[in-house]
């Protein structure tokens, strides 16, 4: 009876300490050192990795599996996890209203969270950052995640700063009221009050009853209202006592 030596399987080395994923167009070049392998029987060994070192892949693999095979087809393998790029999802667009006559405006928001497969979640770095002064109108905020392996992901969202609207400011009641009798009615004469708008908007002043209108009776009050292009208003009520100081004038 003859004795046959048992074949001990080969022994593959540890995973490479660095696996780089280099963008190449819409694909990735995998760069790493193939693990070493020894065979206790002195057999010739071959190490193959899937995906292979220096290969181009469409997507970064979650794991690279390297297998050592000796001439007797005995094997040993090692599974090496690959760092995936972090992922980030930006918040939806939002708007803020600036205090009247106050732009740029400080805007606060919570940076989105970065999710990574090889480290704890962390917050993205955003430009401009939360607490920055943003100008009126739409502002694009870009948030970027970079993990410890140098892989990145980014997203953007829009922050719109709307101007606050200060109401217009109507002037005082006119002092030149006069009521001229005309055929059992009265012709109202007065200067329509002035009006200014701190936002620089166009304003319109209307009075009820209007200047240079004919009324059946002398009104108790005349109300004048200033309206800007944003439809905010300011009013002044001119009481009967003013008109009493300016009695009707006969023709």
C-alpha positions as semicolon CSV with decimal commas, in nm:
position;residue;x (nm);y (nm);z (nm)
1;X;0,000;0,000;0,000
2;X;0,134;0,339;-0,096
3;X;0,069;0,664;0,086
4;X;-0,048;0,973;-0,106
5;X;0,025;1,317;0,028
6;X;-0,292;1,517;0,104
7;X;-0,310;1,847;-0,081
8;X;-0,332;2,146;0,149
9;X;-0,516;2,437;-0,007
10;X;-0,328;2,753;-0,097
11;X;-0,337;3,049;0,136
12;X;-0,432;3,385;-0,012
13;X;-0,310;3,704;0,149
14;X;-0,523;3,985;0,294
15;X;-0,724;4,234;0,096
16;X;-0,534;4,525;-0,055
17;X;-0,518;4,819;0,181
18;X;-0,619;5,065;-0,089
19;X;-0,878;5,025;-0,364
20;X;-0,914;5,330;-0,584
21;X;-1,209;5,398;-0,814
22;X;-1,105;5,649;-1,077
23;X;-1,386;5,803;-1,287
24;X;-1,334;5,738;-1,657
25;X;-1,613;5,892;-1,859
26;X;-1,931;5,730;-1,730
27;X;-1,732;5,432;-1,595
28;X;-1,473;5,362;-1,328
29;X;-1,116;5,233;-1,342
30;X;-1,040;4,997;-1,051
31;X;-0,690;5,034;-0,915
32;X;-0,560;4,794;-0,649
33;X;-0,281;4,544;-0,585
34;X;-0,385;4,182;-0,640
35;X;-0,340;3,984;-0,313
36;X;-0,042;3,749;-0,286
37;X;-0,082;3,375;-0,243
38;X;0,137;3,089;-0,114
39;X;0,091;2,715;-0,147
40;X;0,217;2,486;0,133
41;X;0,269;2,207;-0,122
42;X;0,483;2,419;-0,347
43;X;0,225;2,404;-0,624
44;X;0,203;2,679;-0,877
45;X;-0,074;2,926;-0,791
46;X;-0,285;3,174;-0,985
47;X;-0,475;3,463;-0,830
48;X;-0,778;3,609;-1,011
49;X;-1,002;3,888;-0,888
50;X;-1,356;3,970;-0,991
51;X;-1,360;4,248;-1,105
52;X;-0,989;4,243;-1,193
53;X;-0,732;4,504;-1,100
54;X;-0,700;4,781;-1,359
55;X;-1,033;4,690;-1,517
56;X;-1,302;4,940;-1,620
57;X;-1,651;4,884;-1,478
58;X;-1,983;5,056;-1,529
59;X;-2,055;5,073;-1,155
60;X;-1,837;5,062;-0,847
61;X;-1,869;4,706;-0,709
62;X;-1,970;4,653;-0,349
63;X;-1,716;4,369;-0,309
64;X;-1,411;4,246;-0,501
65;X;-1,356;3,872;-0,462
66;X;-1,004;3,739;-0,517
67;X;-0,942;3,365;-0,551
68;X;-0,614;3,174;-0,539
69;X;-0,608;2,840;-0,726
70;X;-0,322;2,590;-0,719
71;X;-0,235;2,332;-0,980
72;X;-0,453;2,076;-0,802
73;X;-0,751;2,317;-0,833
74;X;-0,764;2,368;-0,458
75;X;-0,865;2,725;-0,377
76;X;-0,870;2,999;-0,115
77;X;-1,059;3,326;-0,146
78;X;-1,089;3,666;0,016
79;X;-1,379;3,910;-0,022
80;X;-1,274;4,275;-0,015
81;X;-1,541;4,543;0,042
82;X;-1,515;4,850;-0,180
83;X;-1,589;5,200;-0,055
84;X;-1,900;5,336;-0,226
85;X;-1,949;5,706;-0,292
86;X;-2,166;5,876;-0,031
87;X;-2,517;5,974;-0,132
88;X;-2,693;6,301;-0,055
89;X;-3,045;6,429;-0,120
90;X;-3,108;6,803;-0,104
91;X;-3,423;6,954;0,047
92;X;-3,688;7,094;-0,187
93;X;-3,670;7,454;-0,299
94;X;-3,813;7,710;-0,056
95;X;-3,871;8,085;-0,025
96;X;-3,810;8,339;0,249
97;X;-3,946;8,691;0,278
98;X;-3,696;8,962;0,354
99;X;-3,785;9,235;0,603
100;X;-3,900;9,550;0,421
101;X;-3,612;9,731;0,253
102;X;-3,369;9,465;0,379
103;X;-3,177;9,267;0,116
104;X;-2,943;9,076;0,113
105;X;-3,109;8,861;0,380
106;X;-2,963;8,602;0,616
107;X;-3,108;8,257;0,542
108;X;-3,088;7,955;0,772
109;X;-3,132;7,592;0,665
110;X;-3,022;7,246;0,780
111;X;-2,754;7,094;0,554
112;X;-2,860;6,757;0,409
113;X;-2,716;6,434;0,549
114;X;-2,452;6,227;0,370
115;X;-2,502;5,849;0,380
116;X;-2,188;5,636;0,339
117;X;-2,132;5,261;0,352
118;X;-1,797;5,274;0,534
119;X;-1,839;5,551;0,788
120;X;-2,102;5,713;1,004
121;X;-2,343;5,952;0,835
122;X;-2,231;6,315;0,827
123;X;-2,357;6,654;0,710
124;X;-2,286;6,792;0,364
125;X;-2,086;7,109;0,307
126;X;-2,305;7,367;0,132
127;X;-2,212;7,675;-0,069
128;X;-2,339;7,927;0,023
129;X;-2,365;7,792;0,375
130;X;-2,655;7,823;0,617
131;X;-2,648;8,166;0,776
132;X;-2,520;8,336;0,461
133;X;-2,669;8,657;0,324
134;X;-2,858;8,587;0,003
135;X;-2,968;8,843;-0,254
136;X;-3,325;8,898;-0,364
137;X;-3,444;8,646;-0,620
138;X;-3,349;8,280;-0,670
139;X;-3,021;8,156;-0,519
140;X;-2,867;7,816;-0,602
141;X;-2,721;7,626;-0,305
142;X;-2,484;7,335;-0,382
143;X;-2,420;7,074;-0,114
144;X;-2,129;6,829;-0,142
145;X;-2,037;6,513;0,049
146;X;-1,679;6,380;0,049
147;X;-1,604;6,064;0,246
148;X;-1,275;5,953;0,401
149;X;-1,186;5,773;0,077
150;X;-1,221;6,092;-0,126
151;X;-1,542;5,985;-0,301
152;X;-1,804;6,254;-0,348
153;X;-2,167;6,322;-0,426
154;X;-2,348;6,654;-0,456
155;X;-2,690;6,807;-0,512
156;X;-2,843;7,152;-0,548
157;X;-3,158;7,332;-0,439
158;X;-3,302;7,681;-0,483
159;X;-3,365;7,941;-0,210
160;X;-3,571;8,237;-0,329
161;X;-3,555;8,562;-0,134
162;X;-3,871;8,769;-0,174
163;X;-3,871;9,137;-0,091
164;X;-4,089;9,242;0,201
165;X;-4,330;9,517;0,105
166;X;-4,367;9,827;0,318
167;X;-4,704;10,000;0,275
168;X;-4,719;10,338;0,100
169;X;-4,743;10,655;0,307
170;X;-5,022;10,898;0,221
171;X;-4,988;11,263;0,306
172;X;-5,217;11,468;0,536
173;X;-5,566;11,585;0,457
174;X;-5,582;11,878;0,216
175;X;-5,640;12,219;0,366
176;X;-5,804;12,371;0,058
177;X;-6,149;12,207;0,071
178;X;-6,427;12,410;-0,084
179;X;-6,786;12,321;-0,179
180;X;-6,939;12,520;-0,460
181;X;-7,324;12,508;-0,491
182;X;-7,437;12,412;-0,836
183;X;-7,803;12,339;-0,918
184;X;-7,904;12,195;-0,579
185;X;-7,576;12,002;-0,567
186;X;-7,225;12,076;-0,462
187;X;-6,900;12,083;-0,655
188;X;-6,612;11,954;-0,436
189;X;-6,280;12,126;-0,480
190;X;-5,965;12,011;-0,301
191;X;-5,613;11,894;-0,372
192;X;-5,574;11,516;-0,365
193;X;-5,320;11,418;-0,096
194;X;-4,972;11,317;-0,207
195;X;-4,832;10,969;-0,147
196;X;-4,487;10,811;-0,138
197;X;-4,384;10,443;-0,145
198;X;-4,068;10,335;0,044
199;X;-4,022;10,046;-0,203
200;X;-4,022;10,279;-0,501
201;X;-4,342;10,128;-0,642
202;X;-4,595;10,319;-0,848
203;X;-4,881;10,454;-0,636
204;X;-5,238;10,564;-0,707
205;X;-5,442;10,792;-0,480
206;X;-5,821;10,783;-0,495
207;X;-6,063;10,983;-0,283
208;X;-6,427;10,914;-0,202
209;X;-6,588;11,144;-0,301
210;X;-6,325;11,245;-0,557
211;X;-6,179;11,588;-0,602
212;X;-6,372;11,799;-0,856
213;X;-6,678;11,576;-0,830
214;X;-7,040;11,682;-0,789
215;X;-7,235;11,547;-0,491
216;X;-7,593;11,581;-0,376
217;X;-7,490;11,659;-0,020
218;X;-7,175;11,785;0,145
219;X;-7,009;11,465;0,277
220;X;-6,935;11,416;0,645
221;X;-6,589;11,283;0,562
222;X;-6,373;11,237;0,258
223;X;-6,156;10,921;0,259
224;X;-5,844;10,918;0,044
225;X;-5,658;10,591;-0,013
226;X;-5,311;10,532;-0,160
227;X;-5,249;10,193;-0,326
228;X;-4,913;10,066;-0,451
229;X;-4,847;9,808;-0,726
230;X;-4,846;9,530;-0,463
231;X;-5,196;9,635;-0,356
232;X;-5,086;9,748;-0,009
233;X;-5,260;10,064;0,104
234;X;-5,258;10,362;0,335
235;X;-5,556;10,591;0,395
236;X;-5,644;10,923;0,548
237;X;-5,995;11,025;0,662
238;X;-6,071;11,393;0,639
239;X;-6,363;11,483;0,870
240;X;-6,648;11,725;0,823
241;X;-6,484;11,977;1,057
242;X;-6,231;12,057;0,788
243;X;-6,504;12,143;0,546
244;X;-6,681;12,352;0,808
245;X;-6,377;12,578;0,802
246;X;-6,437;12,616;0,430
247;X;-6,810;12,696;0,392
248;X;-6,983;12,669;0,055
249;X;-6,901;12,935;-0,196
250;X;-7,184;13,091;-0,392
251;X;-7,154;13,123;-0,763
